[in-house]
Amino acid sequence: MSRTSRTALLAALGLITATGATATVFGTATAGAATPGCKVDYQITNQWSTGFGANVTVTNTGDPVAAWTVEWSYAGNQQVTQGWNATITQSGAAVTAKNVSYNGALATGGSTSFGFNGSYSGTNAVPATFKLNGVTCNGATEPTTPPTTPPTTPPTTPPPAGTKADNPYAGAKVYVNPEWSAKAAAEPGGTKISNQPTGVWLDRIAAINGSATSMGLRAHLDEALKQKGSGELVVQLVVYNLPGRDCAALASNGELGPTEINRYKTEYIDPIAAILADSKYAGLRIVTTVEIDSLPNLVTNVSGRPTATANCDVMKANGNYITGVGYALKKLGAVGNVYNYVDAGHHGWLGWDDNFGASAELFKQAATAEGSTVSNVHGFIVNTANYSALKEDHFTINDSVNGVSVRQSKWVDWNRYTDELSYAQAMRTKLVSLGFDSGLGMLIDTSRNGWGGTARPTAAGATTNVDTYVNGGKYDRRIHLGNWCNQSGAGLGERPQSAPAAGIDAYVWVKPPGESDGASKEIPNNEGKGFDRMCDPTYTGNARNGNSMSGSLPDAPISGQWFSAQFQELMKNAYPAL
């Protein structure tokens, strides 16, 4: 926002629009006050019958401050239920919002924003008066009368759409999900990372519209427009709701049955595509990560493999994974500012010779199904919601110990890759050779693969034999590469960043740190998520993890729910350290 003059002026606009109500309040303090000028903009970003979301932007038009407190009172019965980017308390009608550790300093003309969800009944009037550090930001002018007929259509002239970038992350900010940010900031020490960008998971039909306690897709995109400012901004969406979803892992099963491909198309993909195509969002760079953990299952967990499951045989036979991914790519790829990235597993899943090429071929089959073409795929993502180390520094696939190849170690087990970076770069080369664009970019999810802390090796292991060499030097401390659920000892990995290595568009945190992979015991739920013994710390394993212990943390909630113990584990073991 632009700076304003230091005159006492109230311009509280009760402007009811398609996205809600707004009020802009200016003011100045008396001589000698700590903060001689302020501007507060309060906007209701979305509203439903019993609740609403709001965004508040505070601008300091006076001398610089090191910390801020914003106060207002409601005329009705509004109650703040959840906030982010500020510590918000309420006593009766009076609300107080204080800065958190990372946004307290406000230079002259500087602004910061925070948001919250609230409840109400009856009317939801915009507050008329605000204070910044005790200084009233309003004068004697009364609020203007709101229009009696709210506009029902968006502006006829949409914001200009940016030219599609080779790398959408280049030169762009990335959307900070305020719901995740608030949960992270509420954890001890969590403000160290609560301003990091994470993915927004659309893992069921209801997630598109949201609820009284959660933001829907439009609410996230509207908030992204606020965060965008005058520059470029990436929004990361996880498209994750295939029929018969995740046929090999009960913890992440979904709401749609194996044959419900028409519901997937009409009730899930079509509404998402319609919202993304809204012209008001044309200036955003929207990155979709399409259907994680789906296509690789059709290679590794079907009949003929020791890891086969009946559910995966069903999905291979009915073709609905291929159909669904192709349909999603075609519909979403038709939106000019959408960048589709397809899931490509991770090195500990697809790095073996009999998995690698077959998976790449299957990715192309899906990319060209349902009338889609490879041009609808901007890139691929690896290690989504997984723990594979980014780069193993103390051994390579070409090393040998006493004449025995590293590939023969129990840990590597004939895999051709030792880490995610080498796997991602090799998979990119393979996909380009199959006809994908030569500018194909890869993403690596580094949200949980740091493996830091005191147990992180600083040198190669002893050369007694190939196993001591690998086990003593490897960063990845899982019991087995096949372990995937709430892993003990894991840490935050590299922070999100653009173009960190050749062929890599970005390191990303698509899986929000602190969200569970699955429940450690059976918990009834209405999200279709089953109990998978791989999330039980007492489980002794199966063929997919070499009949090893699961390595999972105890007392975990169902997948996607907040798991404080996991968040603290990731913080403690972060690498680079926080």
Salt bridges, closest charged atoms under 4 A:
GLU179 OE1 - HIS220 NE2 3.54
ASP203 OD1 - ARG204 NH1 2.72
ASP203 OD2 - LYS529 NZ 3.66
ASP222 OD1 - LYS280 NZ 3.18
GLU232 OE1 - ARG285 NE 3.52
GLU260 OE2 - ARG263 NH1 3.24
GLU267 OE2 - ARG263 NE 3.07
ASP270 OD1 - LYS331 NZ 3.72
ASP278 OD2 - ARG218 NH1 2.88
ASP353 OD2 - ARG407 NH2 3.84
ASP353 OD1 - ARG416 NE 2.77
GLU370 OE1 - LYS265 NZ 2.97
GLU420 OE2 - HIS347 ND1 2.76
ASP476 OD2 - ARG478 NH2 2.72
ASP517 OD1 - ARG448 NH1 2.79
ASP517 OD1 - LYS511 NZ 3.77
GLU527 OE1 - ARG204 NH1 3.90
GLU527 OE1 - LYS529 NZ 2.73
ASP536 OD2 - ARG533 NE 3.13
